[in-house]
Amino acid sequence: MSDIKKVLDEIPSIKTDASVDVDKGYNDVHIELAKEQLREAQLKNEALAEENRGDSQDRDQRKEFAERIFSFVSIYMLFVFLILFLSGTETTNFKLSDNVLITLLGTTTANVIGILIIVVTYLFSRKKK
């Protein structure tokens, strides 16, 4: 701050006004710097508030998608159990060969588990800040 005062002291006086008040100039500069610091603090607060809103939205979406993923996997597992039950029950006419059952259950189970892992890893990963 003393550097600013030195610069203001070295400014030549204006001919029309022989009594230039250096302290007034220093105070004006000081007020402008204070205004800039206040504006900078306000911008930082707004950025933090926006980041907090984004984090809150992420949590809400994670909760919603976690429920959807759980429902999807539960329904899929119920469907797999139903196919196995119907195929294994002798009172029904529903029969699938062993190869079809292995292929159907193996590939679809691998796909569902793979999708589940990808989605859960994406939704629940922690961003390093």
C-alpha positions as CSV (number, residue, x, y, z in Angstrom):
1,M,0.0,0.0,0.0
2,S,2.9,2.4,0.6
3,D,4.0,1.9,-3.0
4,I,0.6,3.3,-4.1
5,K,1.0,6.3,-1.9
6,K,4.5,6.9,-3.3
7,V,3.2,6.8,-6.9
8,L,0.4,9.2,-6.0
9,D,2.9,11.5,-4.3
10,E,5.0,11.6,-7.5
11,I,2.1,12.5,-9.8
12,P,2.6,16.1,-10.8
13,S,0.0,18.6,-9.7
14,I,-2.6,19.7,-12.1
15,K,-2.1,23.4,-13.1
16,T,-5.8,24.3,-12.6
17,D,-5.8,22.9,-9.1
18,A,-2.6,23.6,-7.3
19,S,-3.7,21.7,-4.1
20,V,-4.1,18.1,-5.1
21,D,-4.9,16.0,-2.0
22,V,-2.7,12.9,-2.1
23,D,-4.4,11.4,0.9
24,K,-7.8,11.6,-0.9
25,G,-6.2,9.9,-3.9
26,Y,-4.8,7.2,-1.6
27,N,-8.2,6.8,0.1
28,D,-9.9,6.5,-3.3
29,V,-7.5,3.8,-4.4
30,H,-7.9,2.0,-1.1
31,I,-11.7,2.0,-1.5
32,E,-11.4,0.7,-5.0
33,L,-9.2,-2.1,-3.8
34,A,-11.6,-3.0,-1.0
35,K,-14.4,-3.1,-3.5
36,E,-12.4,-5.5,-5.8
37,Q,-11.7,-7.7,-2.8
38,L,-15.3,-7.8,-1.8
39,R,-16.4,-8.6,-5.4
40,E,-13.8,-11.4,-5.5
41,A,-15.1,-12.8,-2.2
42,Q,-18.7,-12.7,-3.6
43,L,-17.7,-14.5,-6.7
44,K,-16.0,-17.2,-4.7
45,N,-19.1,-17.6,-2.5
46,E,-21.3,-17.9,-5.6
47,A,-19.0,-20.5,-7.1
48,L,-19.1,-22.5,-3.8
49,A,-22.9,-22.2,-3.6
50,E,-23.2,-23.5,-7.2
51,E,-20.8,-26.4,-6.5
52,N,-22.9,-27.3,-3.4
53,R,-26.1,-27.2,-5.5
54,G,-24.4,-29.5,-8.0
55,D,-23.3,-31.9,-5.3
56,S,-26.9,-32.0,-3.9
57,Q,-28.3,-32.8,-7.3
58,D,-25.7,-35.6,-7.8
59,R,-26.8,-37.1,-4.5
60,D,-30.5,-37.0,-5.4
61,Q,-29.8,-38.6,-8.8
62,R,-27.6,-41.2,-7.3
63,K,-30.4,-42.2,-4.9
64,E,-32.9,-42.3,-7.7
65,F,-30.7,-44.4,-10.0
66,A,-29.7,-46.7,-7.2
67,E,-33.3,-47.5,-6.6
68,R,-33.9,-48.0,-10.3
69,I,-30.9,-50.3,-10.7
70,F,-31.9,-52.3,-7.7
71,S,-35.5,-52.7,-9.1
72,F,-34.1,-53.7,-12.5
73,V,-31.7,-56.3,-11.1
74,S,-34.5,-57.6,-8.8
75,I,-36.9,-58.0,-11.6
76,Y,-34.3,-59.7,-13.8
77,M,-33.4,-62.2,-11.0
78,L,-37.1,-62.9,-10.6
79,F,-37.4,-63.5,-14.3
80,V,-34.4,-65.8,-14.3
81,F,-35.8,-67.7,-11.3
82,L,-39.2,-68.0,-13.2
83,I,-37.5,-69.5,-16.3
84,L,-35.5,-71.9,-14.3
85,F,-38.5,-72.9,-12.2
86,L,-40.7,-73.4,-15.3
87,S,-38.0,-75.3,-17.1
88,G,-37.4,-77.6,-14.1
89,T,-41.0,-78.3,-13.3
90,E,-42.4,-81.4,-14.9
91,T,-46.0,-80.3,-14.6
92,T,-45.6,-77.5,-17.2
93,N,-45.0,-77.9,-20.9
94,F,-42.2,-75.3,-20.8
95,K,-39.0,-77.2,-21.7
96,L,-35.6,-75.7,-22.7
97,S,-32.6,-77.7,-23.6
98,D,-29.5,-77.5,-21.3
99,N,-27.5,-75.6,-24.0
100,V,-30.3,-73.0,-24.4
101,L,-30.6,-72.5,-20.6
102,I,-26.8,-72.2,-20.2
103,T,-26.6,-69.7,-23.1
104,L,-29.6,-67.7,-22.0
105,L,-28.7,-67.4,-18.4
106,G,-24.9,-67.1,-18.9
107,T,-25.0,-64.3,-21.4
108,T,-27.9,-62.3,-20.0
109,T,-26.5,-62.6,-16.5
110,A,-23.1,-61.4,-17.6
111,N,-24.7,-58.5,-19.4
112,V,-26.8,-57.4,-16.5
113,I,-23.9,-57.7,-14.0
114,G,-21.6,-55.8,-16.4
115,I,-24.1,-53.0,-16.9
116,L,-24.7,-52.9,-13.1
117,I,-21.0,-52.6,-12.4
118,I,-20.5,-49.9,-15.0
119,V,-23.5,-47.8,-13.8
120,V,-22.7,-48.2,-10.1
121,T,-19.0,-47.4,-10.7
122,Y,-20.0,-44.2,-12.6
123,L,-22.7,-43.1,-10.2
124,F,-20.8,-43.7,-6.9
125,S,-17.3,-42.8,-7.9
126,R,-15.8,-40.0,-5.9
127,K,-14.4,-37.1,-7.8
128,K,-11.0,-35.9,-6.7
129,K,-11.1,-32.2,-6.1
